[in-house]
Amino acid sequence: MLVSQPARALGRPAVISPVHVRSRQWLALALCAAAVGCATQADMQYVRDDVDTSRKQAADAKAMVESVKIDLQTLRGEFDALKVQSGGSGKLEDLTRRLDAIDSRLTALEQSRGAVAGAPPLPGAEVPPGATAPPPPPPESAAANIQLPASAPQEFRDGVELMRKGDNNGAIQKLREFLRKSPKSDLADDAQYLIGEAYYANRDFNRAILEFNEVLLRYPKGDKVPAALLRQAFAFAELGDKVDARLVLQKLVSEHGGAPEAEKGRQKLAELSS
């Protein structure tokens, strides 16, 4: 399951995948089983568990790559802004060093993902212009199902209303403003979830995955966790990543089997397996 740290600190070490080491263990065990029949049920279960673990590491590495790309885009925007200002040479040098460091981290992360057996190429965050395939029907509006309590702060109300009107970018801004002012509110997990839904509605599936993952990281006991898992899996599926989509759906079904989202998760699992 994808659970990575969000892109806040620019000094994170690159993820180094241990998959190439484990692959030798899998090969040795397979050869042993074929030659002398020595593999027991316990051995085979170990291999299956290790495969699942490696796939989860691939999902984590993918999220890390996307987080670093977001950092890089932010810094490049600051860099371009400073280039038109006078007297900013010191800041420009600092930003250049930070950009170089992030570029190195991004290269290392991409190489780490490539080491995972069978890992698909990382899809782009944007839909190519001029694409002729029509988008799938939009899911139920998450904002439409929100019951606004009388005590809901204005920023949260504004964010929900903007989503209902289809202004997803404006909704993201308002919901982030609400989270900055009220990080411990009972509605904080709802706000974070709706940010993910807004990116999903914009078909920015990579960013939606990261935002839904924030629900899992910040509010693991909240009631939006099943919904975040379901929508995260749907986003992976939209990107053509069926492996990670199935892993997230399996987590949803196994850990939240009684939630309404679990039934939709089972249906999607069957669809992805057909």
N, C-alpha and C positions, 0 to 999 in steps of 0.2 A: 504494500500500500504506500502510496505516495505520502510521506510525511517529511518534509524538508524544512529547514529554517528559512524564513523569508529574507529577501534581499535588503538587509539593513547595514551590516558592517561590511566594509570593503576589504577586510583583511582575512577572509575565510580561507583555509587551505583548500586545495583542489581535492576532489573525491578520487581516490585511487581504488579501482575495482579489483577485488581478489578473484574474479571469475576465472582468469587464466590459470591460477593455481588450482582452483577446485576442479577445472576441467581435466587436469591430469589424474586427479583422484577418481573422477567418474570413469575415465578411460581404463584405468588400472582395474577398477572393480568390474567393469563390463568384460574385459579380457579374462579376468579370473573366472567369472561366471561362465563364459563360453568355453573355456578350456577345461575346467575341472569341476564346474557346478558348485562353486564354493559360496555363492551369494545367498544369504539368508533373507527372510522377509524383513528383518531389522535393517540389513544392508540396503535393500531396495527402498525402504521407507526413508532411510538417511539420504539416498540420492534424490528421491522426490522432494524431500524437504529442502535440500540444498538448491535444487533447481528453482523452487518457489522463492527462496531467499534471494537468489541471484536476480530473478526477474524484478523483485521489489527494489533491489539496489539499482537496477536500470531505471525504474520509475523515479527514484530519488535523484539519480544523477541528471535525468532529464529536467526535473524541476530546478535543480541547481544551475544548469545551463541557462534556463530561461531567466532566473533571478539575476545572474551576472549580466545577461544581455540588457535587462532593464536598467541595471546600474550604469552600464556602458552608454546607453542612450541618454540617460540623465546627465552624465558628465559631459558628453559631447555637446548637449544643448548649452550647458554652462560655458564650455570652451568657446563655442561659436559666439555667445553673447559677449564674452570678455575680449574677443579679438577686435571688436568694434569700439572698445573703450580704450582710452589712453591711460598710461601709467599703471597698467595691470600686469606688467611683465612677471612680477613675483607670483601672482596667482596663476598666470598662464603656465609657468614652469611647474608649479605644484599640480595643476590639473593634468599636464602632460605626463608627469610621473604616475599619477593615479590611473590615467587611461592606459599607459603601457602595462601597469600591473594587472589591470582587469583584462586586457587583451591576452596576457600570458595565462591568467586563470581560465579564461574562456577556452583557449586552445587546449589546456590540460584537461578540462572537463569534457570537451568534445572527444578527445582521444580516449578518455576513460569510458565514455559511453560506447565508443566504437569497439572497445575490448569485450563488451558483453556479447556473448554468442546470440546471434539472431536478433539483436536490437535493431529496430527500424530506424531509418534516418529521421532526424528531428524535423518535423513539418514546420513551415513558416507560420508566423502568427497571423498573417493577413491573408484574406482570400484574394487570389490573383485577379487583377482588373480584367474585365471583359469575359469572365467565366460565364458559360452559357447554362450550366446546370442550375436549375432553380433550387433555392434553399429549401430544406425540409420545413414542414409546418411548425410554427413556433410552439413551444410547450405552454402549459397553463401559466398565466401570468402570476408570478409569485407575489407581486405587489397587490394584485387584485384580491388575493386571499388573506392579506394582512388585515387583521382587525385592530384598528388604531385605538389604544386605550386613551382615556381622557387626559391622562397625565403625560402622554408622549411629548417629548420636547419638539419644538418647532422645526429644528433641522431634520429630525427623523420624519416628521409629517411631510415636510417639503420634498424630501427624497422619495418617499413613497408616491406622492402625487405626481412628481416628475416622471417616475417610472410608468405610472398608469397612463400618462400622456405620450409615452414613447421617447421621452428625452432622457436617454440612458446616461449620457455623459454628464448632464446636469445633475442627475440623481446620484451618480458616483461622487461628485463633488460635495453635495449636501450630506450624504451618508458618511463620508470621511470626516467632514466637519463635525458631525454628531459624535463620531467615535473619538475624535480628539478632545472634545469637551466632556464627554460622558463615557469613558472607557469601561467603567464598572456598572453601567446601566443594565437592567434586566433585558433591555432591547438591543444590547451590543451585539450579541450573536446573530440576531435577526438582521441588523444593519450590515454586518460583515457578509452574511449569506446573500443579501440583496445586491451587494457590490459584485459578487460573483455572478449573480443572475444578469446583472446589467452588462457585464462583459460578454456573457454567453449570448445575450440577445443581440449584441453587436457583432457576433461571430468571431470574437477574439478569444478562441478556445484555449490557447496557451495561457493567457492571462487569467481566464476564468478558472482554470485548474489551480493556479497559484492562490487565487482569492478563496476558492472553496477549501483549499488546504489550510488557509489561515483559520477557518472555522474549526477544523480538527485540532489545530495546534493551540489556539487560544481558549477555546470553549469545549474541551473534550467531553464534558458532562452536560452540555447544553442540548436542548431539544431539536436543534437544527443539524445535528451531526448526521442522522440518516439521510436527510435531504441533500446535504452537502456531498456525501458519498455518492448518492445516485447521480447528481448533476455532474460531479467530477468524472464519473464513469462515462456518462453521455458525451462529455467534452472529449475524452480520450477517443471514444468511438468516432466522433465527428472528424478527428484528425487521422483516422485510419489505424489507430493503435489498439487493436483488439486485445492484445495480450494484457496491457495495463488496464484496459476497461474491464476485462473479466476478473482480474485480481481485485480491483476495487469493489466490483459487484459481489464477489465471493465474501469479502469482508463485511459488506452491508448485510448480506443474507445471514451470515453466521453469527454476527455480533448484535444485529438489530432485527432479528427475524420477525418480531411482533409489530414492527413499525409499518405504517401504510406503504412507505417507500419500498419495503422489502419485496412486496408482490410485484411491483414494477421492475424491481431489480431481477427477480427470477425470470420474468418475461424477456427482459433484455438479454440475460444470460443465454436463454434458449435461442434467441435470435442470433446472437454472436456465435453460437456453437453450431448453427445449422449450415 
